[in-house]
Amino acid sequence: MVVVTSAYESDQAGAKKLFAQAYNRISDRLTRLVCIWVDAGYQGEGFMKWVMDT
């Protein structure tokens, strides 16, 4: 799955859009992400907590 965002949008904001689209596609199945590999643009406890809560 690919989500394209504008250059001024942060990596974290783009990732949230990606996760929302992925959730909409697989929410009817018992599928769960186990490991997510990211670079330094996604660091921070706030983003990590959002991913875990979502």
MDTraj code that builds the backbone (N, CA, C; nanometers):
import mdtraj as md
import numpy as np

residues = "MET VAL VAL VAL THR SER ALA TYR GLU SER ASP GLN ALA GLY ALA LYS LYS LEU PHE ALA GLN ALA TYR ASN ARG ILE SER ASP ARG LEU THR ARG LEU VAL CYS ILE TRP VAL ASP ALA GLY TYR GLN GLY GLU GLY PHE MET LYS TRP VAL MET ASP THR".split()
xyz = np.array([
    [0.0844, -0.1158, 0.0000],
    [0.0000, 0.0000, 0.0000],
    [0.0895, 0.1228, 0.0000],
    [0.0491, 0.2224, -0.0746],
    [0.1253, 0.3465, -0.0852],
    [0.0303, 0.4636, -0.0608],
    [0.0771, 0.5583, 0.0192],
    [0.0038, 0.6831, 0.0402],
    [0.0983, 0.7958, 0.0040],
    [0.0561, 0.8835, -0.0853],
    [0.1380, 0.9967, -0.1287],
    [0.0832, 1.1225, -0.0627],
    [0.1726, 1.1974, -0.0004],
    [0.1339, 1.3219, 0.0652],
    [0.2190, 1.4355, 0.0099],
    [0.1812, 1.5561, 0.0411],
    [0.2590, 1.6712, -0.0049],
    [0.3877, 1.6834, 0.0757],
    [0.4822, 1.7577, 0.0211],
    [0.6142, 1.7700, 0.0838],
    [0.6091, 1.8403, 0.2191],
    [0.5130, 1.9275, 0.2399],
    [0.5087, 2.0008, 0.3668],
    [0.4488, 1.9186, 0.4810],
    [0.3925, 1.8048, 0.4506],
    [0.3326, 1.7210, 0.5539],
    [0.4401, 1.6370, 0.6222],
    [0.4326, 1.6239, 0.7526],
    [0.5342, 1.5497, 0.8278],
    [0.5253, 1.3997, 0.7998],
    [0.6359, 1.3303, 0.8266],
    [0.6380, 1.1849, 0.8112],
    [0.5314, 1.1204, 0.8996],
    [0.5186, 1.1704, 1.0197],
    [0.4218, 1.1126, 1.1135],
    [0.2792, 1.1312, 1.0652],
    [0.2473, 1.2467, 1.0094],
    [0.1124, 1.2715, 0.9568],
    [0.0838, 1.1779, 0.8396],
    [0.1834, 1.1564, 0.7546],
    [0.1675, 1.0633, 0.6431],
    [0.1473, 0.9205, 0.6907],
    [0.2208, 0.8828, 0.7942],
    [0.2068, 0.7479, 0.8492],
    [0.0673, 0.7275, 0.9077],
    [0.0140, 0.8284, 0.9708],
    [-0.1215, 0.8171, 1.0256],
    [-0.2232, 0.7941, 0.9141],
    [-0.2049, 0.8612, 0.8007],
    [-0.2943, 0.8385, 0.6867],
    [-0.2797, 0.6959, 0.6343],
    [-0.1552, 0.6482, 0.6270],
    [-0.1299, 0.5121, 0.5804],
    [-0.1962, 0.4107, 0.6718],
    [-0.1783, 0.4265, 0.8031],
    [-0.2379, 0.3324, 0.8978],
    [-0.3902, 0.3362, 0.8912],
    [-0.4478, 0.4543, 0.8714],
    [-0.5941, 0.4643, 0.8612],
    [-0.6446, 0.3886, 0.7392],
    [-0.5766, 0.4031, 0.6257],
    [-0.6186, 0.3310, 0.5054],
    [-0.5991, 0.1812, 0.5224],
    [-0.4889, 0.1408, 0.5844],
    [-0.4638, -0.0020, 0.6066],
    [-0.5714, -0.0597, 0.6981],
    [-0.6070, 0.0144, 0.8018],
    [-0.7100, -0.0329, 0.8942],
    [-0.8435, -0.0515, 0.8229],
    [-0.8774, 0.0430, 0.7361],
    [-1.0040, 0.0332, 0.6627],
    [-1.0071, -0.0886, 0.5707],
    [-0.8919, -0.1298, 0.5226],
    [-0.8861, -0.2455, 0.4329],
    [-0.8876, -0.3785, 0.5069],
    [-0.8302, -0.3827, 0.6282],
    [-0.8167, -0.5114, 0.6971],
    [-0.8973, -0.5207, 0.8254],
    [-0.9782, -0.4227, 0.8576],
    [-1.0475, -0.4212, 0.9853],
    [-1.1448, -0.5380, 1.0009],
    [-1.1893, -0.5954, 0.8893],
    [-1.2825, -0.7069, 0.8986],
    [-1.2108, -0.8396, 0.9213],
    [-1.0784, -0.8372, 0.9201],
    [-0.9998, -0.9581, 0.9441],
    [-0.9269, -0.9450, 1.0769],
    [-0.8817, -1.0546, 1.1278],
    [-0.8057, -1.0524, 1.2525],
    [-0.6571, -1.0369, 1.2217],
    [-0.6247, -0.9322, 1.1475],
    [-0.4873, -0.9046, 1.1092],
    [-0.4320, -0.7949, 1.1982],
    [-0.3060, -0.8101, 1.2353],
    [-0.2442, -0.7128, 1.3248],
    [-0.0987, -0.6906, 1.2836],
    [-0.0557, -0.5668, 1.2848],
    [0.0847, -0.5378, 1.2595],
    [0.1645, -0.5743, 1.3829],
    [0.2723, -0.6461, 1.3625],
    [0.3544, -0.6891, 1.4745],
    [0.4807, -0.6044, 1.4856],
    [0.5370, -0.5673, 1.3715],
    [0.6609, -0.4903, 1.3712],
    [0.6510, -0.3815, 1.2643],
    [0.6887, -0.2612, 1.2997],
    [0.6880, -0.1496, 1.2061],
    [0.8280, -0.0894, 1.2066],
    [0.8946, -0.0916, 1.0923],
    [1.0293, -0.0350, 1.0796],
    [1.0170, 0.1078, 1.0262],
    [1.0793, 0.2022, 1.0959],
    [1.0741, 0.3429, 1.0548],
    [1.2116, 0.4059, 1.0725],
    [1.2291, 0.5258, 1.0156],
    [1.3542, 0.5981, 1.0353],
    [1.3349, 0.7056, 1.1428],
    [1.4327, 0.7906, 1.1590],
    [1.4314, 0.8893, 1.2667],
    [1.3182, 0.9911, 1.2558],
    [1.2572, 1.0052, 1.1388],
    [1.1469, 1.0994, 1.1229],
    [1.0228, 1.0612, 1.2009],
    [1.0204, 0.9415, 1.2519],
    [0.9032, 0.8920, 1.3242],
    [0.9283, 0.8795, 1.4740],
    [1.0382, 0.9329, 1.5220],
    [1.0714, 0.9164, 1.6635],
    [0.9818, 1.0011, 1.7527],
    [0.9766, 0.9634, 1.8756],
    [0.8981, 1.0374, 1.9735],
    [0.7932, 0.9496, 2.0378],
    [0.7794, 0.9655, 2.1672],
    [0.6847, 0.8826, 2.2410],
    [0.5405, 0.9100, 2.2020],
    [0.5099, 1.0333, 2.1649],
    [0.3735, 1.0663, 2.1262],
    [0.3269, 0.9857, 2.0059],
    [0.4125, 0.9768, 1.9045],
    [0.3773, 0.9013, 1.7845],
    [0.3704, 0.7520, 1.8163],
    [0.4667, 0.7020, 1.8924],
    [0.4663, 0.5597, 1.9286],
    [0.3379, 0.5247, 2.0068],
    [0.2995, 0.6098, 2.0979],
    [0.1773, 0.5852, 2.1750],
    [0.0552, 0.5874, 2.0837],
    [0.0514, 0.6809, 1.9884],
    [-0.0614, 0.6874, 1.8950],
    [-0.0714, 0.5579, 1.8153],
    [0.0425, 0.5074, 1.7658],
    [0.0425, 0.3836, 1.6886],
    [-0.0083, 0.2673, 1.7745],
    [0.0401, 0.2575, 1.8961],
    [-0.0014, 0.1467, 1.9836],
    [-0.1495, 0.1577, 2.0203],
    [-0.1987, 0.2781, 2.0425],
    [-0.3392, 0.2962, 2.0779],
    [-0.4316, 0.2733, 1.9590],
    [-0.3822, 0.3048, 1.8415],
    [-0.4645, 0.2932, 1.7213],
    [-0.4664, 0.1510, 1.6732],
])
top = md.Topology()
chain = top.add_chain()
for i, resn in enumerate(residues, 1):
    res = top.add_residue(resn, chain, resSeq=i)
    for name in ("N", "CA", "C"):
        top.add_atom(name, md.element.get_by_symbol(name[0]), res)
traj = md.Trajectory(xyz[None], top)
